[in-house]
Structures are given as C-alpha cells and as structure tokens.
Amino acid sequence: MALPALATVDELAAWMQRGRDELPEGAALVLDTASAIVRSEARQRFTRGTTTVALAPREQVVSLPQRPVIGVELVRAGGRELRPHEFRVWRDELWLSAAFGSVVVTYSHGYAEVPATVRAIVLTLAGRVLTNPSDLRQESVGSVSVTYAAETIGASLAPIERDQLARFRPRAAVVQLGKGRPW
C-alpha cells in the first residue's frame, strides 16, 4: 500500500510562490518521492494508520516504532491474546505484566496533521528538485551565471534537514534504574 504524500501539490505551488498550473506535470511524483525520502530518514510514516509488529520485550517493555501511539488494538504473547489488564500503554511503550519472549502488537499511530517541520522539509526538497531538475552545479547564459548549492543536486536531504528529522526517529532503548511499573 502506497502512503500518501506528506504535502499537496497546492501546498507546493504556494511554497514555491507559483500558480498550480505553473508546476510541471511531475510535481505529484516529486512530492511522493520527497515524502518517501523524509519517511525513510525519520523512520516514521507520520500519517494515521494501523500496524502489526512482532517485537522482543526488554525488561517487560516494548518500544512501539511508529509514533505517536494512538491506541493498542491487540497484543499476542505466549500463544494467546493478552487481556487489557495484562499490559499498559505509556507514550510509545507497551508495558507487560509478565515476561514474554516476543509479542505481536497491532496498534494505531500517526499524527492528525503532518507536523509543520516535516511538511516544510518535504516542500523544500520537492522545490529543490523542481528548481534544478537536471542536477546542474552551475549554468551560464551570456553574462549571467547561476551556481547551485550542493544540496540542490539530486533528491537528497541537507544535513540541517536530517537533524530536524532526528527528533522523530524511534528512540534507542534506555535503561533507568529504579523505574517502577505503571500499575
């Protein structure tokens, strides 16, 4: 299933300060590609959805990879479906009341609206691709010369954009001493 673009063609036209009809035919494809690049870097889908994952608990805690977690529909462990009193959800973690080797979790996640930072990165990346579709480093016509920044070459993210997306990536496991259970 293909995920929707994280920004619309109308938003791209407004971002580039052009009319929608001034954008090339491939603008929607560029937005889809920019969205895929951003999702890959952030390791997040951003849009609402439901996912089923098999994960290994660490000290009876499972970190769910897609955020924000909206709700957990089903947890299977030890060959059976766990009842709601056998687990708790806290932020993007599932806390289990007993130890299990692995769990299968079906949960809903995602943002009601794509975060503004993410949308801005998608629009900026798409704008760069549409502004410099031939991946030129420099072009000259008569006495006019234009030099493009390295970030405008290819459909890739600039270091600052990678840094901005880092906060959306799933966090690494951190062990806290003395952390109590939520029940």
Phi and psi in degrees as a GROMACS rama.xvg file:
@    title "Ramachandran Plot"
@    xaxis  label "Phi"
@    yaxis  label "Psi"
@TYPE xy
-77.7473  135.686  ALA-2
-83.3174  150.09  LEU-3
-71.0074  155.063  PRO-4
-61.3109  151.244  ALA-5
-84.018  0.847737  LEU-6
-152.57  158.711  ALA-7
-98.6857  164.089  THR-8
-62.8121  -37.7117  VAL-9
-62.6429  -41.0694  ASP-10
-64.4137  -38.7799  GLU-11
-64.1012  -43.5213  LEU-12
-60.3945  -44.7574  ALA-13
-64.3971  -41.1991  ALA-14
-61.3637  -40.3446  TRP-15
-87.5373  0.658325  MET-16
55.9152  51.0007  GLN-17
-134.313  163.885  ARG-18
-77.3242  151.563  GLY-19
-55.245  -38.5424  ARG-20
-72.5571  -10.8124  ASP-21
-85.0617  -13.3742  GLU-22
-78.7001  148.556  LEU-23
-66.9511  161.775  PRO-24
-56.0039  -33.6908  GLU-25
-81.1943  11.0084  GLY-26
-59.3104  -41.0361  ALA-27
-64.2365  -40.2556  ALA-28
-63.7644  -41.5535  LEU-29
-62.5181  -41.4821  VAL-30
-64.39  -41.1837  LEU-31
-60.6317  -43.9284  ASP-32
-67.6154  -44.5244  THR-33
-60.839  -40.3225  ALA-34
-63.3198  -41.8322  SER-35
-63.6926  -39.8856  ALA-36
-64.771  -43.8834  ILE-37
-65.5955  -43.824  VAL-38
-61.3948  -40.7112  ARG-39
-64.0719  -43.4386  SER-40
-65.8131  -42.6354  GLU-41
-83.7414  -15.9456  ALA-42
56.7271  36.7431  ARG-43
-136.344  150.29  GLN-44
-88.1424  -30.2632  ARG-45
72.3404  -41.2391  PHE-46
-81.8913  157.32  THR-47
-64.234  142.903  ARG-48
-174.028  177.341  GLY-49
-123.484  136.141  THR-50
-131.889  144.75  THR-51
-115.899  124.747  THR-52
-132.617  148.847  VAL-53
-105.477  123.814  ALA-54
-135.765  157.021  LEU-55
-101.837  122.817  ALA-56
-67.2959  150.745  PRO-57
-120.467  111.87  ARG-58
53.1042  45.8967  GLU-59
67.4155  18.6411  GLN-60
-124.301  133.855  VAL-61
-117.283  126.176  VAL-62
-90.2719  118.895  SER-63
-81.8928  128.651  LEU-64
-72.4392  -34.1521  PRO-65
-91.8311  133.517  GLN-66
-130.662  165.376  ARG-67
-70.3638  148.39  PRO-68
-76.9419  127.008  VAL-69
-94.796  -42.6249  ILE-70
-170.687  156.267  GLY-71
-107.199  122.154  VAL-72
-89.4854  -36.1401  GLU-73
-153.711  136.998  LEU-74
-130.659  123.525  VAL-75
-116.677  131.762  ARG-76
-156.66  149.791  ALA-77
59.7271  29.9731  GLY-78
76.8597  13.2311  GLY-79
-147.49  164.962  ARG-80
-82.754  128.251  GLU-81
-78.5065  145.121  LEU-82
-84.1623  156.268  ARG-83
-54.0409  -29.7485  PRO-84
-77.191  -5.67556  HIS-85
-94.3234  0.263598  GLU-86
-153.144  158.993  PHE-87
-134.255  147.798  ARG-88
-108.042  128.949  VAL-89
-135.251  112.681  TRP-90
55.4224  -114.913  ARG-91
-107.709  24.9228  ASP-92
-119.711  147.398  GLU-93
-113.444  117.769  LEU-94
-99.5905  125.872  TRP-95
-100.214  145.733  LEU-96
-80.6108  -14.2451  SER-97
-140.708  165.212  ALA-98
-82.8939  134.511  ALA-99
-135.379  150.075  PHE-100
-69.916  -40.8211  GLY-101
-154.105  158.321  SER-102
-134.395  150.033  VAL-103
-113.065  123.608  VAL-104
-122.259  131.046  VAL-105
-109.485  122.639  THR-106
-145.743  156.695  TYR-107
-102.456  149.253  SER-108
-157.962  171.724  HIS-109
114.46  168.029  GLY-110
-94.1752  146.723  TYR-111
-64.1519  -38.0008  ALA-112
-131.336  144.747  GLU-113
-60.272  130.085  VAL-114
-54.9661  141.57  PRO-115
-56.4703  -39.3335  ALA-116
-61.2119  -44.1882  THR-117
-65.4519  -45.8309  VAL-118
-60.8745  -41.6437  ARG-119
-62.2287  -40.3308  ALA-120
-65.896  -43.2694  ILE-121
-61.5036  -46.5779  VAL-122
-65.369  -39.5868  LEU-123
-65.5073  -45.1264  THR-124
-62.2867  -47.0789  LEU-125
-62.4476  -40.8777  ALA-126
-61.3405  -40.4532  GLY-127
-62.0333  -44.0618  ARG-128
-64.3973  -42.4292  VAL-129
-72.5164  -29.6281  LEU-130
-74.6745  -33.1433  THR-131
-131.021  64.5807  ASN-132
-67.4196  -21.2755  PRO-133
-90.9865  3.08098  SER-134
56.0423  45.3266  ASP-135
-77.9894  145.884  LEU-136
-90.92  -37.4825  ARG-137
-155.104  144.949  GLN-138
-141.197  146.985  GLU-139
-134.063  139.974  SER-140
-134.861  109.248  VAL-141
61.9924  -126.698  GLY-142
-90.102  1.03909  SER-143
-97.8371  127.26  VAL-144
-129.4  133.779  SER-145
-122.331  128.791  VAL-146
-115.548  127.202  THR-147
-93.2369  146.409  TYR-148
-67.5177  156.913  ALA-149
-58.003  -31.8605  ALA-150
-67.1359  -17.2659  GLU-151
-86.4126  -2.69071  THR-152
-95.6285  118.664  ILE-153
78.3376  165.481  GLY-154
-90.554  78.4873  ALA-155
-135.082  159.15  SER-156
-87.4384  143.797  LEU-157
-76.5416  155.848  ALA-158
-54.1954  -39.5227  PRO-159
-64.8344  -34.9146  ILE-160
-69.5086  -38.9114  GLU-161
-61.2356  -42.4975  ARG-162
-61.8641  -41.7141  ASP-163
-66.5325  -33.2587  GLN-164
-79.0957  -17.5534  LEU-165
-58.4742  -33.3855  ALA-166
-68.6603  -16.4126  ARG-167
-91.1425  -14.6978  PHE-168
-65.8447  147.921  ARG-169
-57.4541  141.265  PRO-170
-78.6789  153.356  ARG-171
-74.7584  157.06  ALA-172
-67.9276  133.992  ALA-173
-127.018  130.487  VAL-174
-98.1789  123.309  VAL-175
-108.253  132.958  GLN-176
-80.5143  137.517  LEU-177
78.5612  11.9975  GLY-178
-76.7085  122.605  LYS-179
-85.8196  164.875  GLY-180
-79.1794  152.233  ARG-181
-78.4065  10.2265  PRO-182
